[in-house]
Amino acid sequence: MRENRAKTLVDAGRPAFGAWLCLSSSIAAEHMAHVGWDWLVVDTEHTAIHVESMLHCFRAISTTDTTPMARVAHNDPTLIKQALDTGALGVVVPMVMNASEAERAARASRYPPVGARSIALSARATLYGADYLDRANDEVAVIVQIEHIDAVSRAEEILSVPGVDLGFVGPSDLAWSMGVDPGCPEHEAAIAQTLAAARRVGRPMGILTPGGTAARLRAEQGFLFVGAGSDLGHMKSAAADAVKSARGS
């Protein structure tokens, strides 16, 4: 079966760096993959990306060793099943608030007897290898987002759920739930609280950052699954810099 490079790195205690895909473009996905990210997450929660577009992004990413993943729009077994059958080797599940919701995500992502994912021999994911059905439970990463202050207080119970591989901080939603600005001391303390909780139960943590420098700083703090912006963000930033340079401003 195709190796989940990101999971291999994280399981070895090494940071895996990646980015979000928001442009609904398989061409952008292919170019992002060839840059050398360890993983790329196709974001179906806050974009217009639907199942067929997600499939084409996964096909493009699969021209490299970069791990294709998806953030589903909701903690829903059908959405998780579609993402995995289409070719995601990891699912990011948003706004997980407690252990019960974490268990729901984990069960939807695993084949029986440990989970409830249904088997489809026609699924594109089976192209990853003749042993896909035998190894998928080990290679697929279940990543639950802790992005509300109430979830921060339950981080240990969420991350202790069998079948959950990683926790992932959503910094913007976390700040919004707290009524504070991102990066303020209270916000940073809540982020540190999730990382400390993860360490106590032996689970790795991830976080999204705006770019490479911030990603490196989070990795130095101990985050192992670190997002460095998005295809959209990188395009806008580079384009804005080019305009400024052209105009001498």
C-alpha positions in Angstrom: 0.0 0.0 0.0 1.1 3.6 -0.6 2.9 4.9 2.5 1.4 7.7 4.6 4.6 9.7 4.7 3.2 12.2 7.1 2.2 9.6 9.6 5.5 7.8 9.3 7.4 11.0 10.2 5.1 11.9 13.1 5.2 8.4 14.5 9.0 8.7 14.5 8.8 11.9 16.4 9.8 14.1 13.4 7.9 17.1 12.2 5.8 16.7 9.0 5.2 20.0 7.2 2.3 20.6 4.9 -0.2 23.1 3.6 -3.9 23.6 3.0 -5.4 23.4 -0.5 -8.3 25.9 -1.0 -8.2 26.7 -4.7 -10.2 23.8 -6.0 -7.5 23.3 -8.6 -5.8 20.0 -9.4 -3.1 22.0 -11.2 -2.4 24.0 -8.1 -2.4 20.8 -6.1 0.1 19.1 -8.4 2.5 22.1 -8.3 2.2 22.3 -4.5 2.9 18.6 -4.2 6.0 18.9 -6.4 7.4 21.6 -4.1 8.1 18.9 -1.6 5.5 19.2 1.2 5.2 16.1 3.4 1.4 16.4 3.2 -1.4 18.5 1.7 -4.9 18.8 3.0 -7.7 19.5 0.6 -10.1 21.7 2.5 -13.7 20.9 1.8 -15.0 22.7 4.9 -14.5 26.3 4.0 -14.2 26.1 0.2 -16.2 25.2 -2.9 -14.3 21.9 -3.3 -16.6 19.0 -3.7 -16.0 15.2 -4.2 -15.0 15.2 -7.8 -12.6 18.2 -7.4 -11.2 16.5 -4.3 -10.6 13.3 -6.3 -8.7 15.2 -9.0 -6.6 17.0 -6.4 -5.7 13.6 -4.9 -4.7 12.2 -8.3 -2.4 15.2 -8.8 -0.8 14.9 -5.4 -0.3 11.2 -6.0 2.3 12.0 -8.7 4.6 12.6 -5.8 5.4 11.1 -2.4 3.4 13.9 -0.7 0.5 12.5 1.4 -3.0 13.4 0.2 -5.4 14.3 3.0 -8.8 16.1 3.3 -10.5 18.2 5.9 -14.2 17.2 5.8 -16.9 19.7 6.2 -18.4 18.0 9.3 -17.9 15.1 11.6 -20.1 12.9 9.4 -19.4 9.2 8.5 -20.6 9.7 4.9 -18.3 12.7 4.3 -15.4 10.8 5.9 -16.1 7.7 3.9 -16.2 9.7 0.6 -12.9 11.4 1.4 -11.2 8.1 2.2 -12.6 6.1 -0.7 -11.6 8.9 -3.0 -8.0 8.6 -1.8 -7.4 10.6 1.3 -4.8 9.0 3.6 -5.8 11.2 6.4 -9.0 13.0 7.5 -9.0 16.3 9.5 -12.3 16.5 11.4 -13.3 20.0 12.4 -14.7 21.2 15.8 -14.4 18.0 17.8 -15.7 18.9 21.2 -15.6 15.7 23.3 -14.6 12.1 23.4 -17.8 10.9 21.9 -17.3 13.0 18.9 -13.7 11.9 18.6 -14.9 8.3 18.7 -17.4 9.0 16.0 -14.6 10.2 13.7 -12.3 7.3 14.5 -15.0 4.7 13.9 -16.0 6.2 10.6 -12.4 6.1 9.5 -11.6 2.4 10.3 -12.7 -0.8 8.7 -14.3 -3.4 11.0 -13.8 -4.9 13.5 -12.3 -1.7 15.1 -14.5 0.7 13.1 -17.6 1.0 11.0 -16.2 2.1 7.6 -17.9 0.2 4.8 -15.8 -1.6 2.2 -16.0 -0.6 -1.5 -13.8 -2.6 -3.9 -14.5 0.1 -6.5 -13.1 2.9 -4.4 -10.2 4.8 -6.0 -8.2 4.3 -2.8 -7.8 0.6 -3.6 -5.4 1.7 -6.4 -2.9 2.4 -3.6 -2.2 -1.3 -3.4 -3.6 -4.8 -3.5 -3.2 -4.8 0.3 -5.2 -1.6 0.8 -8.0 -3.2 2.7 -5.6 -5.0 5.0 -3.4 -2.0 5.8 -5.7 1.1 5.6 -6.5 1.0 9.3 -2.8 1.5 10.0 -1.9 4.0 7.3 -5.0 6.3 7.4 -4.5 9.1 9.9 -7.4 10.4 12.0 -6.8 14.0 13.0 -9.3 15.7 15.2 -9.4 19.5 15.5 -9.4 21.1 18.9 -10.5 24.6 18.0 -12.8 25.7 20.8 -11.9 26.7 24.3 -14.4 24.1 25.7 -12.6 21.4 23.7 -9.2 22.6 25.1 -10.4 21.8 28.6 -11.3 18.3 27.3 -8.2 17.7 25.3 -7.0 14.8 27.3 -10.2 12.8 26.9 -10.5 13.7 23.2 -6.9 12.6 22.4 -7.2 9.4 24.6 -9.9 7.9 22.3 -8.6 4.8 20.5 -8.2 5.3 16.8 -7.4 9.1 17.1 -3.9 9.6 15.8 -3.4 13.3 16.2 -4.9 16.4 17.6 -4.9 19.6 15.6 -5.3 23.2 16.8 -7.4 25.5 14.7 -5.9 28.8 16.0 -8.5 31.2 14.4 -11.6 29.4 15.6 -10.0 29.0 19.0 -9.3 32.7 19.4 -12.9 33.4 18.2 -14.3 31.1 20.8 -12.3 32.9 23.5 -13.2 36.4 22.3 -9.6 37.3 22.0 -7.1 38.2 19.3 -4.9 35.5 17.8 -1.5 35.5 19.3 -2.4 37.3 22.5 -1.1 35.7 25.8 -4.4 34.1 26.6 -4.6 32.5 23.2 -1.1 31.2 23.3 -1.7 29.8 26.8 -4.7 27.8 25.4 -2.6 26.5 22.6 0.1 25.4 25.0 -2.5 23.7 27.2 -3.5 21.5 24.3 0.1 20.5 23.6 0.7 19.7 27.2 -2.5 17.6 27.3 -1.4 15.7 24.2 2.0 15.0 25.8 0.4 13.6 28.9 -1.6 11.0 26.9 1.2 10.3 24.4 -0.5 11.8 21.3 1.2 14.2 18.8 -0.3 17.6 18.0 -0.6 19.6 14.9 -1.4 23.3 14.2 -2.0 25.6 11.3 0.3 28.6 10.8 0.5 31.3 8.2 3.9 30.4 6.7 7.2 28.7 6.9 8.8 30.8 9.6 5.8 30.4 11.9 5.7 26.7 11.1 9.3 26.2 12.2 8.6 28.0 15.4 5.7 25.7 16.2 7.8 22.7 15.4 10.4 23.9 17.9 7.6 24.1 20.5 6.8 20.4 19.9 4.1 20.4 17.3 4.7 17.6 14.8 2.0 18.0 12.1 2.5 21.6 11.1 0.6 23.5 8.4 2.4 26.4 6.7 -0.3 28.4 5.0 -2.3 27.5 1.9 -2.1 27.5 -1.9 -4.3 30.6 -1.9 -2.3 32.3 0.8 1.0 31.7 -0.9 -0.4 32.8 -4.3 -1.8 36.0 -2.9 1.4 36.8 -0.9 3.7 36.2 -3.8 1.4 38.2 -6.2 1.3 41.1 -3.7 5.1 41.1 -3.4 5.4 41.1 -7.2 3.1 44.1 -7.6 5.0 46.0 -4.9 8.3 45.2 -6.5 7.1 46.2 -10.0 5.8 49.5 -8.7 8.8 50.1 -6.6 6.8 50.4 -3.4 
